[in-house]
Amino acid sequence: MCLILLSWQNDSEQTLTIAANRDEFFERPTLAADFWPAHPQILAGRDLEFGGSWLGISRNGRFAAVTNLREVEASGDRSRGDLVKNFLLSAETNQHFFEQLEPEKSQYRPFNFIACDGDTLCYINNVEAGWQPLATGIHAIGNIPLSERNAKTQKGYHDMDSIMTGKPNHQDLLNMLQDTKPTMNAAEDIYRALSSRFVSFEGYGTRSSSIVTANKNGQWDFWEKRYATTPTQKEVLQHFSFMDDDTR
């Protein structure tokens, strides 16, 4: 996942709204979002290379997502996708989960990790010390630490802030995620491509977009749009909806 735009406790009806793009090599094996047979409380896509996920929710009202840190040297070899899976399987509070993760986070490949336990939304990476709860409002998480900004995350922040004032539906958010305009005027084609919200390059690009909403009445909705990566594939949009069972 390379861009996560979110609105937290910023709406009278929706506690959480997520609009996110996953950028990945086309050849990497992936399962579409679904309830996992071995862990039916998890609704998420699945990375078949390491078994974790980039973004998901759970029936007991939890959300988690991860991005890589693109220009950071790896210090560990554990899969960052396990952070999403382990949090969604857990019943621990954010505080307890993040406190346990802090001393061992260097064992993972470079990551940004964001998670919601239903009460708080928290952020951590493994290049800076500590973790933090996120304040009410709009946040944009890319492939750099949250403490930094670049043109891509700044444009994402402003576009998310603007669209949320109009009570968008899932299609409005999906349309926003499909912006192909580069935010960097780099000499190399690859860097221009990566600076776009919707990435398209040789064998690499935005493979799916995810929209997640959590209503204050306990209803969760998850839309995933998967994009064609070969001439024979077609775009696919699927939608899941359920009520939080609140077993935290």
Summary of the structure (lengths in Angstrom):
residues: 248
radius of gyration: 16.8
end to end distance: 26.7
largest distance: 52.1
contacts: 803
relative contact order: 0.20
helix: 21%
strand: 37%
